[in-house]
Structure formats: C-alpha cells, structure tokens
C-alpha cells in the first residue's frame, strides 16, 4: 500500500469518531451517556455505533480497552462490518500496518449479525497485545502457551478469547439488571 493511500485511509478514519467519555470514567461504574468527548483515533462504522455505546456504558472491560487504545498516540483504529467474513471460519479479524514513523493502523473487520460486542472486544485485545509489544507470529511459531495459528495466516490467543467472553458476560449481566 502506498504511503499516500495509507495517509488517505488514515484521514478517512479520523473523520468519523465515537464518544469516549465513558472510556475516561471509572471502569467499574456504568457510564453516563450525557457528557461526551471524542476519540479521533478509534473510528466505528455507523452501523456499529449503538452497539459500541452499549459496550462503553455497560462493560468495564471494554471501557478499559477503549481508554487504553484511545490514549495511545501512535495508533489509529478503524472498525467496520464486512459481509465477506460469512464465507470464512472466523467472525472477526484485525490486520495491522506498521510504519517507520511508529504509527500503527489497525483495520478491524467484524462479521454481520447481532451480538458483535464479544468480537469487537476480542479484536481490541489483539490491538492491546500489539501495543504490549507481543510478537504473536513468533510466539505461535515457537508453540508458546496460549498462542496458536487457527488458520494459515490467522493467529489466536487465549487472552483475546478471555477478553471477548468477559465483555459478553458483562453485557448479559447488564441486560439482566435492566
């Protein structure tokens, strides 16, 4: 991908933002949706807005993930729905582009359907693994515990699975309490 195209995509991602006031609040408290700031480094497709608002409001785990990513100056994240994922054996996927400037661009694809919060949180955990400096390719090649290839070029981690399931459970608990 050319640098100009990457820059254009990055700018395109920056034009759409979702509120992150919830992410900046106490992650143990349900978030208020009244006062909002914007995180320009994390962009969600319009069809994901309502679901992301619920994640921010009712999932302390997702709020913490979101806040950490939003506060990292060298990353831009775009999250969108991709119907082509229905033809694969996975529900979501993130690809990363690393630039010599230190910029990381993460393109998160989520499959269509309902209940996508678990997948979004799962992929956000993969982003955090990158920010933590984990070399998942090397870890999977060396048969590291809790990191493996789930396809020819797809790496999975127990950490991401756990994060997704935790967020799913937090959302279920919030629904029961409402």
Buried (B, 14 or more C-beta within 10 A) or exposed (E): EEEEEBEEBBEEBEEBBBBBBBBBBEBEEBBEEEEBEEBBBBBBBEEBEEBBBBBBBBBBBBBBBBBBBBEBEEBBBBBBBBEEBEEBEBBBBBEBBEEEEEBBBBBBBBBEEEEBBBBBBBBBBBBBBBBEEBEBEEBBEEEBEEBBEEEEEEBBBEBBBBBBBBBBEBBEEBEEEE
